[in-house]
Amino acid sequence: MTSLPKTMRHIAFDAPGDADVMRLVEGPVPEPGPGEILIRVRAAGVNRPDVFQRQGDYPPPPGASPILGLEVAGEVAALGTGVKDIAIGEKVTALSNGGGYAQYTVVPVGQALSFPKGFDAVRAAALPETFFTVWANLFDMAALKAGETVLVHGGTSGIGTTAIQLAKALGARVLATAGSPDKCAACERLGASRAINYRTEDFREAALEQTGGRGVDVILDMVGAPYFDSNIATLAKDGRLSIIAFLGGHRVEAASLMPIMTKRLRVFGSTMRPRTAEEKRAIRDQLARTAWPLLSSGAIAPLIHATFPLEQAADAHRLMESSDHIGKIVLTVG
């Protein structure tokens, strides 16, 4: 690492709070440990967990960088001991355990993938967090199959736009919810056969109408408690409810468990960040076989709503919190 700088710029905050607590500071360049790579960051994705961490509601797991940022793209700058099959200078995008809002970050090599064909750093940085999450929850845990119907809540979020495209490309029928006519139109352009405006329609009624009363096979939900009863009612027999966030709250009052038994439903939830390096490597390998060829061929693509320079991370967070975006928000790192 003799040719590397000793310090770097990164975003920090001293105490939880609103977006204005974030500031650009100087700090040491991290060193890769065994099985890790150091990435010179060119772009970093902005995600809801970053906002929750800044607010004090999503602390990093033990050993993870306290710096915000869970996905990056750039070039390999240094290799930790034992790292093979990747070269210094190679362009990679990676799921980080933290540390993405910085000029350099360290990630386990098993969480990095090469840029899809034709991608620049901004488009590549928009991939890891959403693709790892969608794959783990829709295709691993919920076992979504070709020919099944999936309902994606929050269809114009980064997760939603990824889930719609990937599910459609792999043969599922997709329904989605969104909060405006423009957002519903965006969902349908991405591949949803029907987008439901949750502000003016009952998504349960619309989904049942779309499935001839049968219900959907899988629901990907990030709203939580307010949707729980309607989600259960919307699922078909042997349906699966995958909960990935609680934007509307996590406490469900007086819910009936009977439909879960009578329809043989499965309800589960997960988060990505606490998973082990081995679990994340397995997801990485599945994405390399299935999603990356689709990205390289142009069959699917990340939807970028806006980019901000690193020093304007607060503006990026304010946009994320407004929910006015359609697709991904990305920071560029000079």
C-alpha positions as CSV (number, residue, x, y, z in Angstrom):
1,M,0.0,0.0,0.0
2,T,3.0,2.3,-0.3
3,S,1.6,4.0,-3.4
4,L,-1.7,4.8,-1.7
5,P,-2.5,7.9,0.2
6,K,-2.6,7.6,4.0
7,T,-5.7,9.7,4.4
8,M,-9.1,10.0,2.6
9,R,-12.3,12.0,2.6
10,H,-15.4,10.4,4.0
11,I,-18.8,11.3,5.4
12,A,-19.1,11.2,9.2
13,F,-21.5,12.3,11.9
14,D,-20.9,12.7,15.6
15,A,-24.4,11.9,16.9
16,P,-27.7,10.6,15.4
17,G,-29.9,13.2,13.9
18,D,-31.3,14.7,10.7
19,A,-29.4,14.9,7.4
20,D,-27.5,18.0,8.5
21,V,-25.5,16.0,11.1
22,M,-23.4,14.5,8.2
23,R,-20.2,16.3,7.3
24,L,-17.1,15.6,5.1
25,V,-14.0,14.8,7.1
26,E,-10.5,13.5,6.6
27,G,-9.5,10.1,8.0
28,P,-7.2,7.2,7.5
29,V,-7.4,4.9,4.5
30,P,-8.4,1.4,5.7
31,E,-6.1,-1.6,5.1
32,P,-7.6,-4.8,3.7
33,G,-7.3,-7.8,6.0
34,P,-7.2,-11.5,5.0
35,G,-9.7,-12.2,2.3
36,E,-10.5,-8.5,1.7
37,I,-9.9,-6.0,-1.0
38,L,-9.4,-2.2,-0.8
39,I,-11.6,-0.4,-3.4
40,R,-10.9,3.1,-4.7
41,V,-14.6,4.3,-4.6
42,R,-15.9,6.1,-7.7
43,A,-19.6,5.9,-6.7
44,A,-21.7,4.7,-3.8
45,G,-25.4,3.9,-3.6
46,V,-27.7,5.5,-1.1
47,N,-30.1,3.2,0.7
48,R,-32.8,3.4,3.4
49,P,-30.5,1.5,5.9
50,D,-28.1,4.4,5.6
51,V,-30.8,6.8,6.7
52,F,-31.8,4.5,9.6
53,Q,-28.1,4.3,10.7
54,R,-27.8,8.1,10.6
55,Q,-30.9,8.4,12.7
56,G,-29.5,6.0,15.3
57,D,-31.9,3.1,14.4
58,Y,-29.6,0.7,12.5
59,P,-26.2,0.4,14.2
60,P,-23.4,-1.3,12.3
61,P,-22.7,-4.9,13.4
62,P,-19.5,-5.7,15.4
63,G,-16.4,-5.2,13.3
64,A,-18.1,-3.2,10.5
65,S,-17.0,0.3,9.6
66,P,-19.1,3.0,11.3
67,I,-19.0,5.0,8.1
68,L,-22.3,5.0,6.1
69,G,-22.6,3.2,2.8
70,L,-23.5,-0.4,1.9
71,E,-22.7,-0.5,-1.9
72,V,-19.8,0.9,-3.9
73,A,-18.2,0.7,-7.4
74,G,-14.7,1.5,-8.3
75,E,-11.3,-0.1,-8.8
76,V,-9.4,-2.6,-6.7
77,A,-6.6,-0.7,-5.1
78,A,-5.0,-3.3,-2.8
79,L,-5.4,-7.0,-1.9
80,G,-5.4,-8.6,1.5
81,T,-3.6,-11.8,2.1
82,G,-5.1,-14.9,0.5
83,V,-7.0,-13.0,-2.2
84,K,-6.7,-14.6,-5.6
85,D,-8.5,-14.3,-9.0
86,I,-8.9,-10.6,-8.8
87,A,-6.3,-8.0,-9.9
88,I,-5.4,-4.5,-8.7
89,G,-7.0,-2.1,-11.1
90,E,-10.0,-4.3,-11.9
91,K,-13.3,-2.5,-11.9
92,V,-15.7,-4.0,-9.3
93,T,-18.9,-3.3,-7.6
94,A,-19.4,-4.6,-4.1
95,L,-21.8,-5.1,-1.2
96,S,-19.9,-3.4,1.7
97,N,-20.5,-4.0,5.4
98,G,-20.2,-0.2,5.8
99,G,-17.7,2.4,4.7
100,G,-19.1,3.2,1.3
101,Y,-19.4,7.0,1.7
102,A,-15.6,7.4,1.3
103,Q,-12.8,7.6,-1.2
104,Y,-11.6,4.1,-0.2
105,T,-13.4,1.2,1.5
106,V,-12.6,-2.4,2.4
107,V,-14.9,-5.3,1.5
108,P,-14.6,-9.1,1.6
109,V,-13.6,-10.3,-1.8
110,G,-16.7,-12.7,-1.9
111,Q,-19.0,-9.7,-2.0
112,A,-17.5,-8.1,-5.1
113,L,-18.5,-8.6,-8.7
114,S,-17.1,-7.2,-12.0
115,F,-19.0,-4.4,-13.7
116,P,-21.6,-5.8,-16.0
117,K,-20.8,-5.2,-19.7
118,G,-21.1,-1.5,-20.7
119,F,-21.6,-0.2,-17.1
120,D,-19.9,2.8,-15.6
121,A,-19.3,3.3,-11.9
122,V,-22.6,5.1,-11.2
123,R,-24.7,2.4,-12.7
124,A,-22.6,-0.4,-11.1
125,A,-22.9,1.2,-7.7
126,A,-26.7,1.1,-8.0
127,L,-26.7,-2.8,-8.0
128,P,-25.3,-4.6,-5.0
129,E,-27.6,-3.7,-2.1
130,T,-30.8,-4.1,-4.0
131,F,-29.8,-7.1,-6.1
132,F,-28.4,-9.0,-3.0
133,T,-31.6,-8.2,-1.1
134,V,-34.0,-9.1,-3.8
135,W,-32.3,-12.3,-4.6
136,A,-32.1,-13.4,-1.0
137,N,-35.7,-12.6,-0.2
138,L,-37.6,-13.4,-3.5
139,F,-35.6,-16.2,-5.0
140,D,-33.8,-17.9,-2.0
141,M,-36.2,-17.6,0.9
142,A,-39.5,-17.1,-1.0
143,A,-38.5,-19.5,-3.8
144,L,-40.3,-17.4,-6.5
145,K,-40.7,-19.5,-9.6
146,A,-41.5,-18.8,-13.3
147,G,-45.2,-18.8,-13.8
148,E,-46.0,-17.5,-10.2
149,T,-47.4,-14.1,-9.4
150,V,-45.5,-11.7,-7.1
151,L,-46.8,-8.5,-5.5
152,V,-44.0,-5.9,-4.9
153,H,-44.8,-3.1,-2.5
154,G,-42.9,0.1,-2.9
155,G,-42.5,-0.6,-6.6
156,T,-40.5,2.6,-7.4
157,S,-38.0,2.2,-4.6
158,G,-34.5,0.9,-5.5
159,I,-35.6,-2.5,-4.1
160,G,-38.9,-2.3,-6.0
161,T,-37.5,-1.4,-9.4
162,T,-35.0,-4.2,-9.1
163,A,-37.6,-6.8,-7.9
164,I,-40.0,-5.9,-10.7
165,Q,-37.4,-6.3,-13.4
166,L,-35.7,-9.4,-12.1
167,A,-38.9,-11.3,-11.3
168,K,-40.3,-10.5,-14.8
169,A,-37.1,-11.4,-16.5
170,L,-37.1,-14.8,-14.7
171,G,-40.6,-15.6,-15.7
172,A,-42.9,-14.4,-12.9
173,R,-45.9,-12.2,-13.3
174,V,-45.5,-9.0,-11.3
175,L,-48.0,-6.7,-9.6
176,A,-46.7,-3.6,-7.8
177,T,-47.9,-0.9,-5.5
178,A,-46.9,2.8,-5.7
179,G,-48.2,6.1,-4.5
180,S,-49.0,8.2,-7.6
181,P,-50.0,7.8,-11.3
182,D,-46.5,8.6,-12.4
183,K,-45.0,6.0,-10.1
184,C,-47.5,3.4,-11.2
185,A,-46.7,4.1,-14.9
186,A,-43.0,3.7,-14.1
187,C,-43.7,0.3,-12.5
188,E,-45.6,-0.8,-15.6
189,R,-42.8,0.4,-17.9
190,L,-40.4,-1.7,-15.9
191,G,-42.5,-4.9,-16.3
192,A,-45.3,-4.9,-13.8
193,S,-48.5,-6.2,-15.5
194,R,-50.6,-4.0,-13.2
195,A,-49.5,-1.2,-10.8
196,I,-51.9,-0.3,-8.0
197,N,-52.0,3.2,-6.6
198,Y,-52.3,2.5,-2.9
199,R,-53.6,6.0,-2.2
200,T,-56.7,5.5,-4.3
201,E,-57.1,1.7,-4.5
202,D,-57.3,-1.2,-2.1
203,F,-54.3,-3.4,-3.2
204,R,-56.0,-6.5,-1.8
205,E,-59.0,-6.1,-4.0
206,A,-57.0,-5.1,-7.0
207,A,-54.6,-8.1,-6.6
208,L,-57.5,-10.6,-6.2
209,E,-59.2,-9.1,-9.2
210,Q,-56.0,-9.6,-11.2
211,T,-55.6,-13.2,-10.1
212,G,-59.3,-14.2,-10.6
213,G,-59.8,-14.4,-6.8
214,R,-56.9,-16.8,-6.3
215,G,-54.4,-14.4,-4.7
216,V,-50.7,-14.0,-5.3
217,D,-48.0,-16.5,-4.6
218,V,-45.4,-14.1,-3.1
219,I,-45.4,-10.7,-1.5
220,L,-42.3,-8.6,-1.0
221,D,-43.2,-6.1,1.7
222,M,-41.3,-3.1,3.2
223,V,-44.2,-1.4,4.9
224,G,-44.8,-3.8,7.8
225,A,-47.6,-3.7,10.3
226,P,-50.2,-1.6,8.5
227,Y,-50.1,-4.0,5.5
228,F,-49.9,-7.3,7.5
229,D,-53.6,-8.3,7.5
230,S,-54.2,-7.3,3.9
231,N,-51.0,-9.1,2.8
232,I,-52.2,-12.3,4.5
233,A,-55.6,-11.9,2.8
234,T,-54.0,-11.3,-0.6
235,L,-51.8,-14.5,-0.6
236,A,-52.9,-17.6,-2.4
237,K,-52.7,-21.0,-0.8
238,D,-49.1,-21.9,-0.1
239,G,-48.2,-18.2,-0.5
240,R,-45.1,-16.6,1.0
241,L,-44.8,-13.2,2.7
242,S,-41.3,-11.8,2.7
243,I,-40.9,-8.8,5.0
244,I,-37.7,-6.7,4.5
245,A,-38.5,-3.5,6.3
246,F,-41.0,-1.8,8.7
247,L,-41.4,1.6,7.2
248,G,-45.0,1.8,8.6
249,G,-44.1,0.2,12.0
250,H,-43.4,-3.3,13.3
251,R,-46.2,-4.0,15.8
252,V,-49.3,-5.8,14.6
253,E,-52.3,-5.7,16.9
254,A,-55.0,-8.3,17.0
255,A,-54.1,-10.1,13.8
256,S,-55.7,-13.5,13.1
257,L,-53.3,-16.4,12.6
258,M,-56.1,-18.6,11.2
259,P,-55.4,-17.8,7.5
260,I,-51.8,-18.7,8.0
261,M,-52.8,-22.2,9.0
262,T,-55.7,-22.7,6.6
263,K,-53.8,-21.4,3.5
264,R,-50.5,-23.0,4.6
265,L,-48.8,-19.6,4.4
266,R,-45.2,-18.9,5.2
267,V,-44.2,-15.6,6.7
268,F,-40.5,-14.6,7.2
269,G,-38.2,-11.7,7.3
270,S,-34.5,-11.0,6.9
271,T,-31.9,-8.3,6.8
272,M,-28.8,-8.4,4.7
273,R,-26.1,-6.7,6.8
274,P,-25.8,-9.2,9.6
275,R,-25.4,-12.2,7.2
276,T,-22.1,-13.9,7.3
277,A,-19.4,-13.5,4.6
278,E,-20.1,-17.0,3.5
279,E,-23.8,-16.4,3.1
280,K,-23.2,-13.2,1.1
281,R,-20.6,-15.0,-1.1
282,A,-23.3,-17.6,-1.9
283,I,-25.7,-14.9,-3.0
284,R,-22.9,-13.2,-5.0
285,D,-22.3,-16.4,-6.9
286,Q,-26.0,-16.8,-7.7
287,L,-26.2,-13.3,-8.9
288,A,-23.2,-13.8,-11.1
289,R,-24.9,-16.8,-12.8
290,T,-28.4,-15.3,-13.2
291,A,-28.7,-11.5,-12.9
292,W,-25.3,-10.3,-14.2
293,P,-25.9,-11.9,-17.7
294,L,-29.3,-10.1,-17.8
295,L,-27.6,-6.8,-16.9
296,S,-24.8,-7.3,-19.4
297,S,-27.3,-8.1,-22.2
298,G,-29.4,-5.0,-21.4
299,A,-32.5,-7.2,-20.6
300,I,-32.6,-5.4,-17.2
301,A,-31.0,-2.2,-15.9
302,P,-30.8,-0.1,-12.8
303,L,-33.0,3.0,-12.8
304,I,-31.0,6.0,-11.6
305,H,-33.1,8.8,-10.3
306,A,-30.3,11.3,-9.2
307,T,-26.7,11.6,-8.4
308,F,-25.0,13.8,-5.9
309,P,-21.3,14.5,-5.2
310,L,-20.1,12.9,-1.9
311,E,-20.0,16.3,-0.2
312,Q,-23.8,16.7,-0.8
313,A,-24.7,13.4,1.0
314,A,-27.2,15.4,3.1
315,D,-29.1,16.4,0.0
316,A,-29.2,12.8,-1.1
317,H,-30.6,11.7,2.2
318,R,-33.2,14.4,2.2
319,L,-34.4,13.1,-1.3
320,M,-34.4,9.5,0.0
321,E,-36.6,10.5,3.0
322,S,-39.0,12.5,0.8
323,S,-39.8,9.3,-1.2
324,D,-40.1,11.5,-4.3
325,H,-37.6,9.5,-6.2
326,I,-38.1,6.7,-8.7
327,G,-35.2,4.3,-8.6
328,K,-31.8,4.7,-7.1
329,I,-29.9,7.6,-5.6
330,V,-26.1,7.5,-6.1
331,L,-23.2,9.5,-4.7
332,T,-20.2,10.2,-6.9
333,V,-16.8,10.3,-5.3
334,G,-14.1,12.5,-6.8
